[in-house]
Amino acid sequence: MAILKNSLLGLLILGYYSIYAQNNLDSVINANKDKFIYVSLLEGEWESLDTFHSNIQFKVTNYDVHLLPKVHVNPFSFNLKDSATVSAKGMALNWPPYDCVISYISKKKLEIIYYDFMSHQPTLFRYKRKYTD
């Protein structure tokens, strides 16, 4: 009987956190569904401002823009509105789902907020444009 109670309690807790995370994610998606950025502003390589100095880049395809390197299995993908603008909200097609929102700060700065499923707080990374000669 105790095992059944513990199992039910575990399922209830997992369900609560799942619903909380999904509501948080839905509000992020709705808040950024009509936000677009010019593709030309994102092109090129960006370097993180943290101590790891990891690089990212945006690769334009026929239908979307990929944020590379890949996260787990798939890259984050951003839908093209037309040939010049891309959605600021992207997602990686994984389970659990991963989402992110790009904020173009200036010619030299970019912020990306990453949202993980079942995570209470998003993760914010800041990037600077990486210039190569």
N, C-alpha and C positions, 0 to 999 in steps of 0.2 A: 504494500500500500504506500509506503514511504517513497519508493522508487517512482510510482505513478504520480504522486504529488510533486516530487522534484522535477519530473519530466514536464508536467503541465506548467509548473512555475517557470521553468526554463523556456518553454514555448511562448508563454505570455510575455516574458521579458524580451525575447528575441522579436516577437511580433510588435511590441511597443517601439523598440528602437528602429525597427524596419519602417514602421509608419512615420515616426518622427523624422527619420532621414529622408524618406520619400517626400514628405511635405516640405521639408527644407529645400530639397532639390527642385520640386515643382515650382516653388516661389522664385528660385533662381532662373529657371527656364522661362517662366512667364515674364520676369523683369527684363530679360535680355533677348526676347524673341524678335523684337523689331530693331535691334541694334546692329548696325553694319559698319564695316571698316573698308577703306580702299585697299585692294590687294597690293598695290604698289608700295604702300606704307609698311607692309609686313615683309616684303621680299628681302632676302639676304639672311645673313647669319647673326644670331643674337647670343650674348654671353651672360650667364646668370651673375648677379651681384653678390651671391653668397660666397662662402669660402671655397666651394668646389669648382666654381667657374666653369660649369658645364655649358655646352653649346646646344642651341636649338636652331632650327631653320624651318621655313615654310616653303612647301613645294606645291606648285599649282598644277592641277590635273584638268581634264576636260569638264569635270562636274563639281569638284570641290578643291579645297586646299588642305594639305596634310601638314601637321606639326610633327616634325621628326626630331629626335629619334623616336622609335616606337615605344609605347608604354605597354609593358607586358607582351601582348600578342599583336595588337593593332595600334596604328598611330591615331592621334586625335584627328578628327576630320571636321571641317567647317564647310557648310554649304555655300556655293556661289549664288548670289542673287542675280548677277549678270557677269559679264566678263571683267568688270572693274571693281565690284564690291563683293565682300564675303561676310557671312554672319559672324558676329562676335562670340557666339556660343557654339562650342564644339563638343564632340563626344567620341569616345573610343568604344568600338563595338566589342565589348567583352561582357562576361558575367563574373562578378558583379559589374554594373555599368560605371563608367568614369566619365565625368563631364568637366568642362572648363569654360571660362569666360575670359576673353582677351580685352584688355583696356589699353588703347594706344595713348600714352601719356605725352610723348613728344617725339621728334625725329630721332632722338637718341635713347628713349626709354619706353619700356613696355612692361605691363603687369599681366600676369596670368593667374587666375584663381582656379585651383583644381578642387573638384568635389568628388569624394569617394563615397560609394554606397555604404550606408550604416555609419558614416562619420558625422560627428556633431559639428565639427568646425572645418571649414575649408582651409586649404593650404595656399598661401600667397607667395609667388615668386616674382622677383623683379629682374628685368633683363636690360642690358645696354646693347646698343648696336655694335657689332664687331666689325671693325674696318680692317680689311686686308689690302696690302699694297701689291 
